């Protein structure tokens, strides 16, 4: 028997936060907490994916607007890469944002 699809979610997801690997998971949780404190609706990806494309696919499936990717290269500079998943301009759709500026996430793009 086929089930009816679930009703659409009323809540819009602003961010999917994803860690580069398991070593960055605690840092990613910290980023998620900062974004939530700033009023963002955040889905935290608890298991890092082997391929970044899987993370993008997941974020698109749940309708997230942004992806915050927490990786060692940016973290050592006190930054997180934010990607706007709905922006058409592929040259301007991602920025490295200071962790201290995450509270201003609405003004990044």
PADOMAR-78897 format. One record per residue (C-alpha): residue number from 0; x, y, z. Coordinates in pm, 1 decimal, m for minus. Example, Ala and Ser with C-alpha at 12.3 -4.5 7.8 and 13.67 -1.06 7.14 Angstrom:
<pados>
PADO lumse        X        Y        Z
PADO     0   1230.0   m450.0    780.0
PADO     1   1367.0   m106.0    714.0
</pados>
This chain:
<pados>
PADO lumse        X        Y        Z
PADO     0      0.0      0.0      0.0
PADO     1    124.9    344.6    m90.1
PADO     2    131.0    611.0    173.4
PADO     3     45.6    970.0    107.5
PADO     4    346.8   1200.7    115.6
PADO     5    390.3   1396.0    437.4
PADO     6    246.3   1746.3    441.5
PADO     7    490.7   2024.5    359.4
PADO     8    679.8   2167.4    652.6
PADO     9    566.4   2511.0    761.5
PADO    10    909.9   2592.0    900.0
PADO    11   1167.2   2717.3    651.8
PADO    12   1521.7   2595.5    717.0
PADO    13   1772.3   2878.2    692.3
PADO    14   2094.7   2676.9    730.0
PADO    15   2234.5   2330.3    705.3
PADO    16   2556.3   2326.9    906.3
PADO    17   2803.0   2059.8    797.4
PADO    18   3144.4   1962.2    926.6
PADO    19   3428.8   1880.5    689.6
PADO    20   3505.6   1568.0    894.0
PADO    21   3456.3   1427.6   1243.4
PADO    22   3738.8   1639.6   1384.8
PADO    23   3537.8   1952.4   1296.1
PADO    24   3206.9   1829.8   1440.0
PADO    25   3233.8   2016.9   1772.9
PADO    26   3322.1   2335.4   1585.6
PADO    27   3023.1   2283.3   1356.2
PADO    28   2797.8   2244.5   1660.3
PADO    29   2932.0   2573.9   1791.3
PADO    30   2850.3   2741.6   1459.0
PADO    31   2498.8   2594.4   1465.7
PADO    32   2447.4   2727.2   1819.3
PADO    33   2563.2   3077.7   1718.4
PADO    34   2329.9   3080.6   1418.1
PADO    35   2036.2   2959.5   1628.1
PADO    36   2108.1   3226.9   1889.5
PADO    37   2089.5   3480.6   1605.7
PADO    38   1742.9   3357.0   1507.7
PADO    39   1828.1   3118.2   1223.6
PADO    40   1648.7   2787.6   1179.4
PADO    41   1934.0   2536.7   1160.2
PADO    42   1959.1   2172.7   1062.9
PADO    43   2285.2   2025.2   1189.0
PADO    44   2431.8   1742.6    983.4
PADO    45   2566.9   1516.8   1257.0
PADO    46   2748.6   1270.6   1032.6
PADO    47   2998.8   1422.1    788.3
PADO    48   2943.3   1296.3    434.5
PADO    49   3218.9   1142.7    225.7
PADO    50   3137.2   1373.4    m65.2
PADO    51   3038.8   1739.4    m34.9
PADO    52   2782.2   1687.1   m310.1
PADO    53   2579.6   1467.8    m74.0
PADO    54   2561.3   1757.8    170.8
PADO    55   2438.1   1992.6   m103.2
PADO    56   2179.6   1736.9   m213.7
PADO    57   2050.6   1705.2    143.1
PADO    58   2032.9   2083.6    191.0
PADO    59   1840.5   2121.2   m134.4
PADO    60   1603.0   1837.7    m44.6
PADO    61   1500.1   2002.5    280.9
PADO    62   1477.0   2346.8    120.2
PADO    63   1759.2   2515.0    312.0
PADO    64   1862.4   2858.7    189.9
PADO    65   2224.0   2845.2    309.7
PADO    66   2493.3   2590.2    378.3
PADO    67   2753.6   2664.5    646.3
PADO    68   3054.9   2444.3    584.1
PADO    69   3298.1   2414.1    874.6
PADO    70   3640.4   2310.4    747.8
PADO    71   3994.2   2329.9    889.8
PADO    72   4126.9   2579.9    632.7
PADO    73   3865.0   2841.1    717.3
PADO    74   3849.5   2755.3   1088.9
PADO    75   4216.7   2843.7   1148.1
PADO    76   4131.8   3189.5   1007.8
PADO    77   3829.5   3211.6   1243.9
PADO    78   3594.5   3179.0    946.3
PADO    79   3316.9   2958.3    812.0
PADO    80   3225.0   2920.9    445.1
PADO    81   2863.0   3020.8    381.1
PADO    82   2703.1   2925.9     51.7
PADO    83   2373.9   3072.5    m68.9
PADO    84   2202.6   2775.5   m232.4
PADO    85   1940.1   2990.6   m406.2
PADO    86   2170.6   3249.8   m564.5
PADO    87   2208.0   3207.7   m940.3
PADO    88   2546.2   3382.2   m967.0
PADO    89   2788.3   3096.3   m902.9
PADO    90   3080.0   3340.7   m873.6
PADO    91   2917.9   3530.4   m585.6
PADO    92   2718.5   3263.2   m404.4
PADO    93   2972.4   3177.6   m134.0
PADO    94   3167.8   3379.8    118.1
PADO    95   3403.4   3310.1    403.8
PADO    96   3244.1   3476.8    706.4
PADO    97   3409.6   3554.2   1037.7
PADO    98   3270.2   3342.5   1319.7
PADO    99   3224.8   3666.3   1513.4
PADO   100   2991.6   3795.5   1237.5
PADO   101   2757.7   3494.4   1225.6
PADO   102   2498.6   3687.2   1426.8
PADO   103   2464.2   3912.7   1120.0
PADO   104   2391.3   3620.2    888.1
PADO   105   2099.4   3800.1    721.2
PADO   106   2338.7   4059.9    573.8
PADO   107   2606.6   3825.4    435.2
PADO   108   2477.5   3834.4     75.9
</pados>
